[in-house]
Amino acid sequence: MAIGKQILLSLLSEYSQKKTSKQQLGKVIERIKSGLLLHGSTAKFMWPTVEQLTWVEQTPDIEQGDDEVKKQGLGLKDTDLLLSDLFGLITENEEIPGNIKEIYPELTKEAYQAGTHIIWSLLKALEWSKTYEDVENSGTLDTNEKERFLTIYQKKLEEYRNDPEDYS
């Protein structure tokens, strides 16, 4: 049986690793909105919330005559604003917001910055980017290579933990 989380993650994985054609944009966002409802909630507030979502296409140099799509990803309708960019702007101030500090007084500035960077990285992973198009292979994953890389980086993590100044 498929559950909402699995459906949403499969959609995000599918659409973040290959460019979506203009003709498919409407279908893609309807599927993602449905996946969010299946995963998150069908409470009354969630319906207008998902209606604010769209699959944004960014063409950053359109004023210079470059209309090639450079990025696609989750964003806010009626804007060119990707959620990763919105979150980046929200967290530009590196200080811990008062409401968070009040609930988690033990949270250090370093931990807060690490947490917000990880959230930003996760949001960026949900985007398709022209920059990474060649290496993402439209979502095809070599599982042997995946395991090889994971093994290498688990060893690097161990080296870092043993000597944070010289771990390369």
N, CA, C and O of each residue as an XYZ file, in Angstrom:
672
protein
N       0.840     -1.188      0.000
C       0.000      0.000      0.000
C       0.881      1.247      0.000
O       1.851      1.338      0.752
N       0.538      2.173     -0.829
C       1.277      3.439     -0.886
C       0.717      4.392      0.162
O      -0.497      4.496      0.340
N       1.621      5.086      0.852
C       1.192      6.102      1.812
C       1.583      7.479      1.275
O       2.410      7.592      0.370
N       0.980      8.519      1.843
C       1.191      9.877      1.369
C       2.645     10.287      1.303
O       3.073     10.898      0.324
N       3.408      9.962      2.325
C       4.827     10.330      2.353
C       5.570      9.697      1.179
O       6.355     10.366      0.508
N       5.326      8.413      0.929
C       5.989      7.728     -0.177
C       5.611      8.358     -1.517
O       6.460      8.543     -2.389
N       4.352      8.680     -1.665
C       3.881      9.284     -2.912
C       4.543     10.639     -3.125
O       5.044     10.925     -4.213
N       4.545     11.476     -2.083
C       5.148     12.801     -2.199
C       6.646     12.696     -2.498
O       7.147     13.376     -3.394
N       7.354     11.857     -1.764
C       8.798     11.719     -1.990
C       9.092     11.205     -3.398
O      10.053     11.649     -4.026
N       8.281     10.277     -3.900
C       8.526      9.769     -5.252
C       8.304     10.869     -6.288
O       9.055     10.966     -7.259
N       7.284     11.694     -6.089
C       7.034     12.805     -7.015
C       8.176     13.811     -6.985
O       8.654     14.248     -8.032
N       8.609     14.176     -5.790
C       9.694     15.154     -5.667
C      10.985     14.615     -6.268
O      11.729     15.354     -6.913
N      11.251     13.339     -6.061
C      12.440     12.724     -6.644
C      12.354     12.734     -8.167
O      13.320     13.063     -8.855
N      11.200     12.375     -8.671
C      11.001     12.325    -10.125
C      11.180     13.703    -10.769
O      11.892     13.836    -11.764
N      10.548     14.704    -10.216
C      10.545     16.018    -10.868
C      11.792     16.851    -10.579
O      12.094     17.779    -11.329
N      12.514     16.542     -9.519
C      13.683     17.352     -9.192
C      14.927     16.925     -9.961
O      15.944     17.616     -9.916
N      14.861     15.800    -10.663
C      16.063     15.300    -11.330
C      16.021     15.389    -12.851
O      16.945     14.945    -13.534
N      14.958     15.958    -13.368
C      14.907     16.197    -14.812
C      14.022     17.404    -15.085
O      13.080     17.693    -14.346
N      14.348     18.090    -16.153
C      13.594     19.278    -16.514
C      12.191     18.870    -16.958
O      12.005     17.893    -17.683
N      11.225     19.636    -16.507
C       9.838     19.409    -16.890
C       9.504     20.318    -18.066
O       9.817     21.508    -18.043
N       8.877     19.764    -19.082
C       8.508     20.573    -20.249
C       7.398     21.551    -19.865
O       6.628     21.311    -18.935
N       7.337     22.640    -20.593
C       6.303     23.651    -20.338
C       4.902     23.036    -20.401
O       4.017     23.408    -19.631
N       4.716     22.100    -21.318
C       3.406     21.469    -21.475
C       3.022     20.628    -20.253
O       1.836     20.412    -20.002
N       4.004     20.156    -19.500
C       3.750     19.285    -18.355
C       3.677     20.025    -17.015
O       3.315     19.421    -16.005
N       4.012     21.318    -16.985
C       4.079     22.065    -15.722
C       2.772     21.995    -14.934
O       2.800     21.777    -13.723
N       1.644     22.173    -15.588
C       0.349     22.134    -14.906
C       0.100     20.779    -14.258
O      -0.341     20.699    -13.112
N       0.385     19.726    -14.996
C       0.200     18.364    -14.473
C       1.112     18.114    -13.276
O       0.689     17.538    -12.274
N       2.364     18.547    -13.386
C       3.339     18.337    -12.315
C       2.869     18.990    -11.018
O       2.880     18.351     -9.966
N       2.461     20.243    -11.080
C       2.085     20.925     -9.843
C       0.811     20.339     -9.260
O       0.670     20.274     -8.039
N      -0.111     19.915    -10.095
C      -1.331     19.283     -9.566
C      -0.983     17.985     -8.839
O      -1.563     17.677     -7.798
N      -0.045     17.233     -9.385
C       0.375     15.980     -8.739
C       1.096     16.268     -7.414
O       0.871     15.572     -6.424
N       1.956     17.284     -7.393
C       2.681     17.615     -6.159
C       1.710     18.138     -5.099
O       1.811     17.764     -3.931
N       0.782     18.988     -5.493
C      -0.220     19.478     -4.534
C      -1.002     18.304     -3.947
O      -1.239     18.254     -2.740
N      -1.396     17.378     -4.786
C      -2.128     16.200     -4.312
C      -1.254     15.361     -3.380
O      -1.728     14.855     -2.363
N       0.018     15.220     -3.731
C       0.955     14.485     -2.872
C       1.121     15.145     -1.517
O       1.194     14.464     -0.494
N       1.182     16.486     -1.507
C       1.281     17.207     -0.229
C       0.036     16.992      0.628
O       0.133     16.798      1.840
N      -1.119     17.027     -0.001
C      -2.359     16.785      0.742
C      -2.385     15.361      1.293
O      -2.792     15.139      2.433
N      -1.952     14.405      0.486
C      -1.919     13.014      0.946
C      -0.952     12.835      2.114
O      -1.235     12.089      3.052
N       0.179     13.517      2.054
C       1.193     13.378      3.106
C       0.868     14.214      4.336
O       0.911     13.722      5.464
N       0.549     15.459      4.111
C       0.444     16.405      5.216
C      -0.877     16.368      5.935
O      -0.972     15.967      7.095
N      -1.876     16.787      5.231
C      -3.144     16.937      5.918
C      -4.186     17.389      4.915
O      -3.875     18.039      3.917
N      -5.407     17.037      5.195
C      -6.502     17.591      4.402
C      -7.360     18.495      5.285
O      -8.547     18.697      5.032
N      -6.721     19.037      6.333
C      -7.402     20.004      7.189
C      -7.765     21.226      6.348
O      -7.169     21.481      5.302
N      -8.731     21.955      6.820
C      -9.271     23.095      6.067
C      -8.183     24.093      5.644
O      -8.237     24.621      4.533
N      -7.195     24.360      6.515
C      -6.158     25.341      6.190
C      -5.217     24.859      5.083
O      -4.577     25.674      4.417
N      -5.128     23.536      4.882
C      -4.149     22.992      3.943
C      -4.535     23.223      2.486
O      -3.657     23.372      1.636
N      -5.823     23.254      2.184
C      -6.265     23.443      0.802
C      -5.821     24.787      0.234
O      -5.229     24.812     -0.845
N      -6.081     25.913      0.919
C      -5.577     27.184      0.373
C      -4.051     27.278      0.439
O      -3.434     27.999     -0.346
N      -3.452     26.550      1.374
C      -1.985     26.547      1.466
C      -1.378     25.931      0.215
O      -0.483     26.528     -0.385
N      -1.838     24.754     -0.195
C      -1.249     24.122     -1.385
C      -1.580     24.911     -2.654
O      -0.870     24.802     -3.654
N      -2.643     25.696     -2.617
C      -2.970     26.501     -3.781
C      -1.961     27.628     -4.001
O      -1.908     28.194     -5.093
N      -1.161     27.966     -2.989
C      -0.106     28.972     -3.128
C       1.145     28.400     -3.782
O       2.051     29.147     -4.153
N       1.199     27.086     -3.923
C       2.380     26.394     -4.438
C       2.329     26.271     -5.953
O       1.256     26.126     -6.541
N       3.491     26.331     -6.574
C       3.598     26.054     -8.003
C       4.974     25.484     -8.295
O       5.847     25.478     -7.427
N       5.166     25.011     -9.502
C       6.477     24.535     -9.955
C       7.079     25.691    -10.739
O       6.697     25.936    -11.884
N       8.017     26.399    -10.128
C       8.604     27.617    -10.671
C       9.676     27.279    -11.703
O      10.461     26.347    -11.531
N       9.683     28.055    -12.767
C      10.774     28.010    -13.740
C      11.536     29.321    -13.620
O      10.950     30.395    -13.756
N      12.828     29.240    -13.367
C      13.630     30.462    -13.283
C      14.476     30.619    -14.531
O      15.200     29.707    -14.933
N      14.373     31.784    -15.131
C      15.205     32.185    -16.266
C      15.860     33.503    -15.864
O      15.410     34.574    -16.271
N      16.925     33.424    -15.064
C      17.475     34.625    -14.419
C      17.980     35.725    -15.348
O      18.039     36.882    -14.931
N      18.341     35.413    -16.579
C      18.917     36.440    -17.448
C      17.985     36.823    -18.587
O      18.445     37.195    -19.667
N      16.695     36.735    -18.358
C      15.719     37.004    -19.431
C      15.829     38.440    -19.937
O      15.581     38.699    -21.115
N      16.202     39.390    -19.049
C      16.360     40.781    -19.472
C      17.517     40.925    -20.465
O      17.509     41.829    -21.301
N      18.509     40.036    -20.375
C      19.660     40.061    -21.272
C      19.411     39.210    -22.525
O      20.321     39.005    -23.329
N      18.193     38.722    -22.686
C      17.874     37.934    -23.871
C      18.104     36.442    -23.704
O      17.884     35.679    -24.644
N      18.540     36.013    -22.537
C      18.729     34.578    -22.270
C      17.463     34.057    -21.611
O      17.233     34.288    -20.424
N      16.642     33.354    -22.384
C      15.391     32.857    -21.827
C      15.444     31.354    -21.522
O      14.409     30.709    -21.357
N      16.660     30.810    -21.449
C      16.808     29.390    -21.117
C      16.485     29.163    -19.640
O      16.959     29.894    -18.770
N      15.681     28.150    -19.373
C      15.324     27.808    -17.991
C      16.577     27.257    -17.298
O      17.210     26.318    -17.780
N      16.916     27.868    -16.154
C      18.106     27.457    -15.402
C      17.753     26.564    -14.208
O      18.532     25.694    -13.818
N      16.560     26.794    -13.632
C      16.125     26.028    -12.463
C      14.625     25.823    -12.525
O      13.885     26.625    -13.097
N      14.201     24.734    -11.924
C      12.785     24.481    -11.701
C      12.653     23.898    -10.308
O      13.506     23.126     -9.869
N      11.598     24.262     -9.617
C      11.380     23.697     -8.302
C      10.155     24.270     -7.633
O       9.428     25.085     -8.203
N       9.944     23.825     -6.409
C       8.802     24.288     -5.638
C       8.944     25.767     -5.331
O       9.990     26.233     -4.879
N       7.865     26.493     -5.588
C       7.877     27.920     -5.322
C       6.478     28.437     -5.090
O       5.515     27.674     -5.008
N       6.387     29.734     -4.988
C       5.111     30.384     -4.724
C       4.511     30.907     -6.011
O       5.198     31.516     -6.831
N       3.207     30.660     -6.182
C       2.544     31.081     -7.418
C       2.567     32.599     -7.529
O       2.689     33.315     -6.535
N       2.448     33.058     -8.736
C       2.462     34.485     -9.060
C       3.793     35.150     -8.750
O       3.874     36.378     -8.706
N       4.831     34.362     -8.536
C       6.181     34.894     -8.306
C       7.172     34.017     -9.058
O       6.802     33.018     -9.675
N       8.403     34.402     -8.993
C       9.498     33.599     -9.532
C      10.335     33.096     -8.350
O      11.529     32.830     -8.496
N       9.703     32.969     -7.187
C      10.407     32.705     -5.934
C      10.381     31.223     -5.577
O       9.328     30.665     -5.267
N      11.547     30.598     -5.626
C      11.684     29.211     -5.186
C      11.639     29.168     -3.659
O      12.086     30.103     -2.995
N      11.103     28.089     -3.110
C      11.044     27.965     -1.646
C      12.437     27.995     -1.025
O      12.611     28.517      0.076
N      13.436     27.437     -1.722
C      14.807     27.474     -1.192
C      15.301     28.914     -1.085
O      15.977     29.267     -0.119
N      14.965     29.747     -2.073
C      15.370     31.158     -2.028
C      14.625     31.902     -0.921
O      15.210     32.729     -0.221
N      13.336     31.608     -0.764
C      12.557     32.212      0.318
C      13.170     31.852      1.668
O      13.365     32.719      2.520
N      13.470     30.574      1.856
C      14.052     30.150      3.122
C      15.425     30.793      3.339
O      15.769     31.170      4.459
N      16.200     30.915      2.270
C      17.505     31.584      2.372
C      17.360     33.017      2.847
O      18.139     33.482      3.679
N      16.363     33.720      2.320
C      16.117     35.102      2.746
C      15.645     35.168      4.199
O      16.056     36.050      4.953
N      14.784     34.234      4.581
C      14.277     34.199      5.956
C      15.426     34.010      6.944
O      15.420     34.588      8.030
N      16.404     33.203      6.562
C      17.489     32.863      7.500
C      18.747     33.691      7.293
O      19.801     33.352      7.832
N      18.658     34.778      6.518
C      19.828     35.643      6.330
C      20.356     36.172      7.653
O      21.567     36.252      7.857
N      19.451     36.530      8.547
C      19.872     36.946      9.882
C      20.308     35.694     10.623
O      19.507     34.784     10.833
N      21.561     35.642     11.016
C      22.120     34.428     11.606
C      21.780     34.256     13.085
O      22.135     33.248     13.696
N      21.103     35.226     13.644
C      20.724     35.131     15.057
C      19.529     34.199     15.213
O      18.684     34.089     14.325
N      19.479     33.538     16.351
C      18.362     32.640     16.645
C      17.142     33.494     16.970
O      17.199     34.340     17.863
N      16.033     33.277     16.251
C      14.817     34.041     16.552
C      14.370     33.824     18.006
O      14.550     32.750     18.580
N      13.789     34.872     18.572
C      13.395     34.851     19.984
C      12.473     33.700     20.357
O      12.652     33.080     21.405
N      11.487     33.406     19.514
C      10.552     32.329     19.850
C      11.257     30.971     19.906
O      10.894     30.117     20.715
N      12.251     30.772     19.058
C      13.002     29.511     19.076
C      13.921     29.473     20.295
O      14.027     28.453     20.976
N      14.578     30.591     20.555
C      15.478     30.690     21.703
C      14.725     30.431     23.009
O      15.252     29.814     23.935
N      13.499     30.909     23.062
C      12.682     30.742     24.268
C      12.324     29.271     24.500
O      12.362     28.793     25.634
N      11.981     28.569     23.444
C      11.593     27.160     23.573
C      12.812     26.256     23.743
O      12.751     25.264     24.470
N      13.916     26.592     23.077
C      15.141     25.790     23.120
C      16.318     26.647     23.579
O      17.184     26.981     22.770
N      16.366     27.005     24.853
C      17.432     27.898     25.324
C      18.834     27.289     25.180
O      19.826     28.019     25.152
N      18.918     25.959     25.089
C      20.214     25.292     24.960
C      20.751     25.307     23.526
O      21.895     24.919     23.291
N      19.935     25.749     22.571
C      20.331     25.773     21.165
C      21.418     26.816     20.948
O      21.228     27.999     21.228
N      22.556     26.360     20.444
C      23.657     27.295     20.171
C      23.466     27.936     18.801
O      22.726     27.435     17.955
N      24.149     29.051     18.611
C      24.109     29.739     17.318
C      24.642     28.815     16.219
O      24.108     28.794     15.110
N      25.693     28.054     16.528
C      26.282     27.131     15.553
C      25.288     26.040     15.159
O      25.160     25.706     13.982
N      24.587     25.489     16.149
C      23.603     24.439     15.867
C      22.433     25.006     15.056
O      21.945     24.357     14.131
N      21.991     26.207     15.402
C      20.906     26.858     14.663
C      21.314     27.073     13.206
O      20.553     26.757     12.291
N      22.510     27.609     12.995
C      22.989     27.847     11.633
C      23.146     26.533     10.866
O      22.840     26.469      9.676
N      23.617     25.499     11.536
C      23.739     24.186     10.893
C      22.355     23.667     10.504
O      22.168     23.161      9.397
N      21.394     23.792     11.405
C      20.042     23.325     11.126
C      19.409     24.054      9.961
O      18.791     23.428      9.099
N      19.552     25.369      9.922
C      18.945     26.124      8.826
C      19.650     25.823      7.501
O      19.009     25.797      6.451
N      20.954     25.597      7.546
C      21.671     25.249      6.317
C      21.230     23.874      5.800
O      21.090     23.675      4.594
N      21.015     22.945      6.707
C      20.555     21.612      6.308
C      19.164     21.706      5.682
O      18.904     21.068      4.661
N      18.276     22.486      6.277
C      16.932     22.661      5.702
C      17.044     23.280      4.308
O      16.372     22.831      3.380
N      17.879     24.298      4.152
C      18.090     24.928      2.850
C      18.621     23.899      1.846
O      18.172     23.861      0.701
N      19.574     23.068      2.275
C      20.142     22.040      1.394
C      19.080     21.037      0.953
O      19.067     20.601     -0.198
N      18.199     20.678      1.868
C      17.112     19.753      1.518
C      16.160     20.400      0.509
O      15.717     19.746     -0.434
N      15.850     21.671      0.706
C      14.999     22.371     -0.255
C      15.670     22.459     -1.627
O      15.009     22.286     -2.651
N      16.974     22.727     -1.652
C      17.707     22.799     -2.922
C      17.705     21.438     -3.628
O      17.685     21.378     -4.857
N      17.726     20.351     -2.857
C      17.723     19.010     -3.446
C      16.419     18.711     -4.178
O      16.363     17.800     -5.005
N      15.373     19.472     -3.876
C      14.079     19.255     -4.516
C      13.952     20.003     -5.838
O      12.893     19.975     -6.464
N      15.011     20.666     -6.264
C      14.984     21.467     -7.476
C      15.769     20.799     -8.598
O      16.754     20.099     -8.367
N      15.300     21.040     -9.821
C      16.091     20.676    -10.993
C      16.934     21.893    -11.336
O      16.459     23.027    -11.276
N      18.192     21.649    -11.698
C      19.079     22.745    -12.066
C      19.836     22.384    -13.335
O      20.372     21.284    -13.465
N      19.870     23.318    -14.258
C      20.634     23.149    -15.498
C      22.083     22.790    -15.174
O      22.705     22.000    -15.884
N      22.614     23.368    -14.106
C      23.999     23.145    -13.707
C      24.302     21.660    -13.475
O      25.389     21.191    -13.811
N      23.358     20.930    -12.908
C      23.599     19.529    -12.538
C      22.929     18.532    -13.472
O      22.947     17.328    -13.214
N      22.341     19.026    -14.551
C      21.583     18.185    -15.474
C      22.391     16.990    -15.979
O      21.881     15.871    -16.024
N      23.636     17.220    -16.356
C      24.444     16.139    -16.923
C      24.762     15.033    -15.924
O      24.819     13.862    -16.299
N      24.968     15.384    -14.669
C      25.334     14.360    -13.682
C      24.136     13.683    -13.045
O      24.281     12.612    -12.455
N      22.956     14.278    -13.147
C      21.775     13.667    -12.533
C      21.147     12.586    -13.407
O      20.325     11.807    -12.927
N      21.520     12.529    -14.674
C      21.054     11.470    -15.571
C      19.551     11.244    -15.511
O      19.099     10.099    -15.528
N      18.779     12.308    -15.443
C      17.312     12.216    -15.371
C      16.827     11.309    -14.247
O      15.773     10.683    -14.351
N      17.600     11.246    -13.181
C      17.165     10.472    -12.014
C      17.652      9.042    -11.982
O      17.353      8.315    -11.035
N      18.396      8.616    -12.990
C      18.929      7.255    -12.992
C      20.069      7.178    -11.987
O      21.006      7.975    -12.026
N      19.972      6.210    -11.092
C      20.962      6.085    -10.023
C      21.660      4.735    -10.115
O      21.011      3.689    -10.137
N      22.977      4.769    -10.169
C      23.782      3.552    -10.131
C      23.921      3.160     -8.663
O      24.649      3.813     -7.915
N      23.233      2.104     -8.247
C      23.215      1.735     -6.822
C      24.584      1.274     -6.332
O      24.906      1.459     -5.159
N      25.391      0.681     -7.200
C      26.747      0.291     -6.782
C      27.587      1.521     -6.489
O      28.322      1.562     -5.502
N      27.475      2.528     -7.359
C      28.217      3.774     -7.154
C      27.706      4.496     -5.904
O      28.489      5.073     -5.149
N      26.404      4.458     -5.696
C      25.819      5.056     -4.493
C      26.454      4.454     -3.241
O      26.881      5.185     -2.347
N      26.517      3.138     -3.177
C      27.084      2.466     -2.005
C      28.572      2.759     -1.855
O      29.075      2.904     -0.741
N      29.279      2.845     -2.995
C      30.707      3.171     -2.952
C      30.917      4.565     -2.371
O      31.769      4.755     -1.504
N      30.139      5.543     -2.847
C      30.254      6.910     -2.327
C      29.878      6.975     -0.849
O      30.556      7.644     -0.070
N      28.814      6.293     -0.459
C      28.403      6.296      0.947
C      29.495      5.717      1.835
O      29.763      6.247      2.913
N      30.118      4.650      1.396
C      31.210      4.041      2.172
C      32.379      5.012      2.316
O      32.939      5.164      3.402
N      32.742      5.663      1.218
C      33.844      6.636      1.243
C      33.530      7.765      2.227
O      34.383      8.150      3.027
N      32.309      8.293      2.165
C      31.984      9.443      3.014
C      31.723      9.057      4.463
O      31.861      9.895      5.354
N      31.355      7.826      4.713
C      31.264      7.376      6.100
C      32.667      7.314      6.705
O      32.858      7.643      7.875
N      33.649      6.890      5.900
C      35.047      6.887      6.364
C      35.545      8.312      6.574
O      36.244      8.592      7.547
N      35.182      9.219      5.656
C      35.591     10.619      5.801
C      34.982     11.242      7.062
O      35.634     12.033      7.744
N      33.732     10.884      7.369
C      33.107     11.363      8.607
C      33.894     10.883      9.825
O      34.115     11.634     10.774
N      34.304      9.638      9.778
C      35.103      9.077     10.875
C      36.435      9.834     11.004
O      36.862     10.168     12.108
N      37.076     10.095      9.869
C      38.337     10.849      9.882
C      38.111     12.254     10.436
O      38.928     12.753     11.210
N      37.024     12.888     10.049
C      36.703     14.224     10.559
C      36.524     14.187     12.075
O      37.046     15.040     12.793
N      35.788     13.199     12.547
C      35.551     13.098     13.992
C      36.853     12.864     14.759
O      37.005     13.332     15.887
N      37.785     12.142     14.148
C      39.069     11.881     14.798
C      40.000     13.082     14.750
O      40.794     13.289     15.668
N      39.910     13.877     13.682
C      40.781     15.039     13.542
C      40.070     16.102     12.708
O      40.247     16.158     11.491
N      39.257     16.957     13.368
C      38.492     17.968     12.633
C      39.331     18.990     11.858
O      38.802     19.708     11.009
N      40.607     19.057     12.142
C      41.465     20.018     11.440
C      42.092     19.430     10.175
O      42.461     20.174      9.266
N      42.215     18.100     10.108
C      42.850     17.461      8.946
C      42.117     16.159      8.642
O      42.498     15.096      9.131
N      41.082     16.247      7.844
C      40.254     15.074      7.576
C      40.120     14.748      6.096
O      39.422     13.802      5.731
N      40.772     15.512      5.251
C      40.634     15.287      3.816
C      41.467     14.111      3.402
O      41.489     13.754      2.224
